[in-house]
Structures are given as structure tokens and as C-alpha cells.
Amino acid sequence: MMAITYLKVRTSQRSRNLYLRIERAKHETDPRREGHCPIGDVIMTSNVCVLGAGRMGSSIARTLLDRGYSTWVWNRTAAKCDPLAALGAKLAPSVENGIRAADVVIINVLDYAASDALLKRDGIASVLAGKAVVQLTSGSARLAREEARWVEAHGAGYLDGAIMATPDFIGRPETALLYSGSRDVYEKHKPLLFALGGGTSYVGELPGQASALDTALLTQMWGGLFGALQGMAVAEAEGLNLKTFKSHLSAFKPVVDAALFDVVDRTNARRFAGDDATLASLGAHYSAFQHLLEACEERGLNAAMPRAMDMIFRQALSLGRAEDDFASLAPLFRNDSPRQVGEAANA
């Protein structure tokens, strides 16, 4: 029995090592990986303080400890730091002491109001000079810009970050974190940032751009989820099993993805007029859309979302856009004037 157990452990370790070698090679050669930082390297050049020991903050601290970083932790409820202390984290008696001990300060608390309550008080500003502040608290682009100005005014570098994952994905090769703000901070601490996720990328120098991209990507996700809920309501109203609905999602996905990326590319090029490459005109889309409105009316389904979509369709069609591409709706979401919408479609 001991021999079998030993063999299993050795085999498991070999598998893990092989997995890490494969992922490291993929990571180093994948052109999408902007940083090209090897996965699995142990970097101990920075002292880190993690402010916030909730599920995400604790996962960040555990990952840094696992990679060999000297890590200080602080949380309003100190007992939440005890499991991290058992793994080797140093307990900061105060926010001020934690920041003073660190080169990099990672903040992951409830919201920006909580972050401001930690930073913008007596004693903190004086210890920020020369530090790198990495804000991983969820918030708007405006809040990120405001905090960046305050942090930089006190001599520290600032990175606004967005975590595109749940806590259990922190540290994995595929995990994406988005950063914007100081490129100097990003470049200097790139190994540490990549330790938290192999899919890390720098999206722009303006603080708040990472938050904006996070919101934009989540918006697309919510659109899909709301669409699925509406679609399921229609399917069930007509006696269809949701397993049948689910089974056809995969078959339809290539069509959906093609339309999605086409809309993005056309909007980027401001190519809104219908042409030989148009997948379906706005008029054709609206004709099919009528079936959803009819289904909601006939079956008494909640039509709040279809009615909102109908309003946007009608606004574009009233401007004579029936023969244009679906992407011609894009200017309406920017709230352009009717004249600008017309000029964009004719460009």
C-alpha cells in the first residue's frame, strides 16, 4: 500500500511538473501574452502589502506567498488574516505599518469608499512616497482617475486593475488581470503582476481604462445572459425543454460569434453602410425581431428588454437606415445626434 501511495504521489508530481513546463512554454511563445513573463518563476525582489483579506484578497496573498514574496497582510477584522499568517504572511498592525514595510501595496476591499477610508487619513500620505499602489478594488473609471491623482500627488505610482476571474483562479496561467495607469510601475513589477495571472495585460496609460474595459466586457456578458433568459422564456412558453435549447446553443455559436466580431470590426472602421460583406441588413434583423415581440405578447412574457431593443431599432429605421449594416446602431449607443448618425452611416 505504501508503494502504491508513493507511486501515485510521484506520478502526480510528474504530471504537475509536466503541466507547468507545457504552460510555461505556451506562455513564453504566445504572442498574445504582452509581458512574456515565464509562469512558475519565483520572484522575491519586492515586499508586498495586501490590504483586504476577503476571499479575493486572501487568494492574492496566498498566491504571492506561494511564489516566495515577502507578504504583509492587513484586514479590518484582524482574525481573517490568521490563516495567511499560518502560511507565512506577516501581520501588519496597521495600514500605515503595512505600507511602510512594502514596495508594492495591493488594495482589494469592498469598494473605493472603503479604499479611501484606508488611504486618505492622517499618517498614510507621509509613507506613500516611492511606493507602487495597485488598486484591485472594483470601481468606475472616474473613481480610478480620482484615486490615481491623489496617490500620485503623494509621490507614489498607481496602477488601476481589474480582475477578470473569481478567487479560485488567481495564480493560474489562463487568468486575466487588466491594468492601466503608470507604465513604469507595470514594467518594474511585471513578474509580480504575472504571478497573479498568466493572462495579465496592460491596456493603457490612463487610469480607469482597465475599469472601463472590465465594464465593457461584463456588459457584453450580461447582454448574453439576459438574452439567454429571454430565450428560455420563449422556449418554455412553447413547450420546449431547456436541454433542447442548451444543445442548440453550441451549434448556433459560430454564427453568433461571427456576427459579434463583424459588428466590432465594422464599428472600429466606422463602416456602417450596407455592402456586399453585410451579413444581414438592419431591416432584415428587425423583421426577424418581430417574432420575439409577438411571442412575448401572445404568451404574456416580460417584454421589458425587447421593448428597449425595439426602441433602438425604430430610432435607426426612422433615419432611413434599413439597408445599412446592424453595426449602424453603434452611434446611437454613443448618443450621437441624428446628423452624426447619418454622417457615420454614409461614411
Solvent accessible surface area in square Angstrom, and as a share of the most:
residue,aa,sasa,rsa
1,M,179,0.80
2,M,169,0.75
3,A,76,0.59
4,I,95,0.48
5,T,69,0.40
6,Y,131,0.50
7,L,110,0.55
8,K,135,0.57
9,V,89,0.51
10,R,100,0.36
11,T,68,0.39
12,S,70,0.45
13,Q,83,0.37
14,R,133,0.48
15,S,63,0.40
16,R,131,0.48
17,N,55,0.28
18,L,90,0.45
19,Y,103,0.39
20,L,38,0.19
21,R,137,0.50
22,I,85,0.43
23,E,26,0.12
24,R,66,0.24
25,A,53,0.41
26,K,111,0.47
27,H,5,0.02
28,E,73,0.33
29,T,106,0.62
30,D,23,0.12
31,P,117,0.73
32,R,192,0.70
33,R,52,0.19
34,E,73,0.33
35,G,12,0.12
36,H,89,0.40
37,C,16,0.10
38,P,55,0.35
39,I,12,0.06
40,G,25,0.24
41,D,59,0.31
42,V,85,0.49
43,I,48,0.25
44,M,135,0.60
45,T,117,0.68
46,S,11,0.07
47,N,60,0.31
48,V,0,0.00
49,C,0,0.00
50,V,1,0.01
51,L,0,0.00
52,G,5,0.05
53,A,4,0.03
54,G,34,0.33
55,R,178,0.65
56,M,32,0.14
57,G,0,0.00
58,S,13,0.08
59,S,7,0.05
60,I,0,0.00
61,A,0,0.00
62,R,110,0.40
63,T,16,0.09
64,L,0,0.00
65,L,31,0.16
66,D,111,0.57
67,R,34,0.12
68,G,26,0.25
69,Y,7,0.03
70,S,37,0.24
71,T,1,0.01
72,W,59,0.21
73,V,2,0.01
74,W,43,0.15
75,N,22,0.11
76,R,216,0.79
77,T,71,0.41
78,A,72,0.56
79,A,66,0.51
80,K,109,0.46
81,C,5,0.03
82,D,78,0.41
83,P,84,0.53
84,L,3,0.01
85,A,36,0.28
86,A,90,0.70
87,L,104,0.52
88,G,50,0.48
89,A,9,0.07
90,K,85,0.36
91,L,86,0.43
92,A,8,0.07
93,P,104,0.65
94,S,38,0.25
95,V,0,0.00
96,E,53,0.24
97,N,56,0.29
98,G,0,0.00
99,I,0,0.00
100,R,124,0.45
101,A,34,0.26
102,A,2,0.01
103,D,62,0.32
104,V,0,0.00
105,V,0,0.00
106,I,0,0.00
107,I,0,0.00
108,N,23,0.12
109,V,34,0.19
110,L,154,0.77
111,D,55,0.28
112,Y,7,0.03
113,A,73,0.56
114,A,33,0.26
115,S,0,0.00
116,D,43,0.22
117,A,66,0.52
118,L,21,0.11
119,L,0,0.00
120,K,82,0.35
121,R,115,0.42
122,D,140,0.73
123,G,31,0.30
124,I,1,0.01
125,A,32,0.25
126,S,91,0.59
127,V,19,0.11
128,L,0,0.00
129,A,67,0.52
130,G,72,0.69
131,K,34,0.14
132,A,4,0.03
133,V,0,0.00
134,V,0,0.00
135,Q,0,0.00
136,L,6,0.03
137,T,2,0.01
138,S,92,0.60
139,G,29,0.28
140,S,50,0.32
141,A,25,0.19
142,R,132,0.48
143,L,52,0.26
144,A,0,0.00
145,R,103,0.38
146,E,69,0.31
147,E,2,0.01
148,A,2,0.01
149,R,150,0.55
150,W,53,0.18
151,V,0,0.00
152,E,83,0.37
153,A,82,0.64
154,H,60,0.27
155,G,46,0.44
156,A,7,0.05
157,G,18,0.18
158,Y,0,0.00
159,L,0,0.00
160,D,0,0.00
161,G,4,0.04
162,A,9,0.07
163,I,31,0.16
164,M,58,0.26
165,A,29,0.23
166,T,77,0.44
167,P,19,0.12
168,D,87,0.45
169,F,72,0.30
170,I,15,0.08
171,G,15,0.14
172,R,101,0.37
173,P,13,0.08
174,E,88,0.40
175,T,4,0.02
176,A,32,0.25
177,L,0,0.00
178,L,14,0.07
179,Y,0,0.00
180,S,0,0.00
181,G,3,0.03
182,S,28,0.18
183,R,101,0.37
184,D,115,0.60
185,V,15,0.08
186,Y,0,0.00
187,E,77,0.35
188,K,155,0.66
189,H,13,0.06
190,K,27,0.11
191,P,51,0.32
192,L,3,0.02
193,L,0,0.00
194,F,13,0.05
195,A,5,0.04
196,L,0,0.00
197,G,0,0.00
198,G,1,0.01
199,G,10,0.10
200,T,2,0.01
201,S,29,0.19
202,Y,20,0.08
203,V,52,0.30
204,G,14,0.14
205,E,114,0.51
206,L,116,0.58
207,P,27,0.17
208,G,2,0.02
209,Q,66,0.29
210,A,0,0.00
211,S,6,0.04
212,A,50,0.39
213,L,64,0.32
214,D,28,0.14
215,T,72,0.42
216,A,56,0.44
217,L,86,0.43
218,L,55,0.27
219,T,74,0.43
220,Q,98,0.43
221,M,87,0.39
222,W,115,0.40
223,G,44,0.43
224,G,44,0.42
225,L,98,0.49
226,F,120,0.50
227,G,34,0.33
228,A,31,0.24
229,L,105,0.52
230,Q,20,0.09
231,G,23,0.22
232,M,53,0.24
233,A,34,0.27
234,V,37,0.21
235,A,8,0.06
236,E,98,0.44
237,A,30,0.23
238,E,94,0.42
239,G,69,0.66
240,L,95,0.47
241,N,92,0.47
242,L,61,0.30
243,K,161,0.68
244,T,58,0.34
245,F,50,0.21
246,K,143,0.61
247,S,72,0.46
248,H,114,0.51
249,L,87,0.43
250,S,83,0.54
251,A,77,0.60
252,F,117,0.49
253,K,115,0.49
254,P,87,0.55
255,V,89,0.51
256,V,70,0.40
257,D,39,0.20
258,A,54,0.42
259,A,39,0.30
260,L,58,0.29
261,F,124,0.51
262,D,33,0.17
263,V,43,0.24
264,V,83,0.48
265,D,89,0.46
266,R,0,0.00
267,T,30,0.17
268,N,126,0.65
269,A,67,0.52
270,R,106,0.39
271,R,102,0.37
272,F,0,0.00
273,A,37,0.29
274,G,34,0.33
275,D,61,0.32
276,D,158,0.82
277,A,61,0.47
278,T,29,0.17
279,L,112,0.56
280,A,37,0.29
281,S,28,0.18
282,L,0,0.00
283,G,25,0.24
284,A,53,0.41
285,H,66,0.29
286,Y,33,0.13
287,S,68,0.44
288,A,59,0.45
289,F,19,0.08
290,Q,53,0.23
291,H,121,0.54
292,L,41,0.20
293,L,38,0.19
294,E,88,0.40
295,A,18,0.14
296,C,4,0.02
297,E,148,0.66
298,E,134,0.60
299,R,123,0.45
300,G,67,0.65
301,L,38,0.19
302,N,118,0.61
303,A,13,0.10
304,A,60,0.46
305,M,57,0.26
306,P,0,0.00
307,R,152,0.55
308,A,50,0.39
309,M,76,0.34
310,D,18,0.09
311,M,128,0.57
312,I,39,0.20
313,F,13,0.05
314,R,142,0.52
315,Q,89,0.40
316,A,1,0.00
317,L,44,0.22
318,S,90,0.58
319,L,60,0.30
320,G,58,0.55
321,R,29,0.10
322,A,40,0.31
323,E,140,0.63
324,D,15,0.08
325,D,4,0.02
326,F,67,0.28
327,A,1,0.01
328,S,2,0.01
329,L,11,0.06
330,A,20,0.15
331,P,1,0.01
332,L,22,0.11
333,F,144,0.60
334,R,106,0.39
335,N,136,0.69
336,D,32,0.17
337,S,49,0.31
338,P,91,0.57
339,R,188,0.69
340,Q,94,0.42
341,V,1,0.00
342,G,16,0.15
343,E,96,0.43
344,A,16,0.12
345,A,2,0.01
346,N,115,0.59
347,A,92,0.71
